[in-house]
Amino acid sequence: MFTVILLMLAGIGTGYLLRRRMKIRVQGVITVLIWALLFILGVEVGGDERIIGALHTLGAEALLLAVAGTLGSVVAAWLLWRQVRRRKGGEA
């Protein structure tokens, strides 16, 4: 974990020092690296028999988490909207 934090801080420092020189090239490199990481993640998941065997269960859990997270966000946004409207003197 300490290594990850040090690498991140080194990247931040490098980015700060080179911020005016590498703006255009860095975004393309980041995109390619993200694609490569996603591909490698897919290879790892596809190669793990336990994950592939439990994919239907994992999919159901993922769907439940996604629905619950979305509903929670909608309810929180609705409550915040009501609170803001109430403070402005409008009807909620």
C-alpha positions, 0 to 999 in steps of 0.5 A, spaced: 500 500 500 505 504 501 508 503 494 502 505 491 501 511 495 509 513 493 507 512 486 501 516 486 505 522 489 511 521 484 506 521 478 502 527 481 509 531 482 511 529 475 505 531 472 505 538 476 512 539 473 511 537 466 503 540 466 504 545 460 508 540 456 504 533 456 497 535 456 495 532 449 499 526 449 498 524 456 490 523 455 491 518 449 496 514 453 491 514 459 486 511 455 490 506 452 492 504 459 485 503 461 483 499 455 489 495 457 488 494 464 480 492 463 483 487 458 488 484 463 482 484 468 477 480 463 483 475 462 484 474 469 476 473 471 475 469 465 481 464 467 478 464 474 474 457 474 471 460 481 468 466 478 466 463 472 462 458 476 459 463 480 457 468 475 450 467 475 450 469 483 455 475 482 451 478 477 444 477 481 448 481 487 451 486 482 444 487 480 441 488 487 447 493 489 446 497 482 438 497 484 439 499 491 445 504 490 440 508 484 434 508 489 438 510 495 441 516 490 434 518 487 431 518 494 437 522 497 436 527 491 429 528 492 430 529 499 435 534 498 431 538 493 425 538 497 429 541 503 432 546 498 425 548 495 423 549 502 429 554 504 427 558 498 420 559 500 417 555 495 412 549 496 415 542 496 
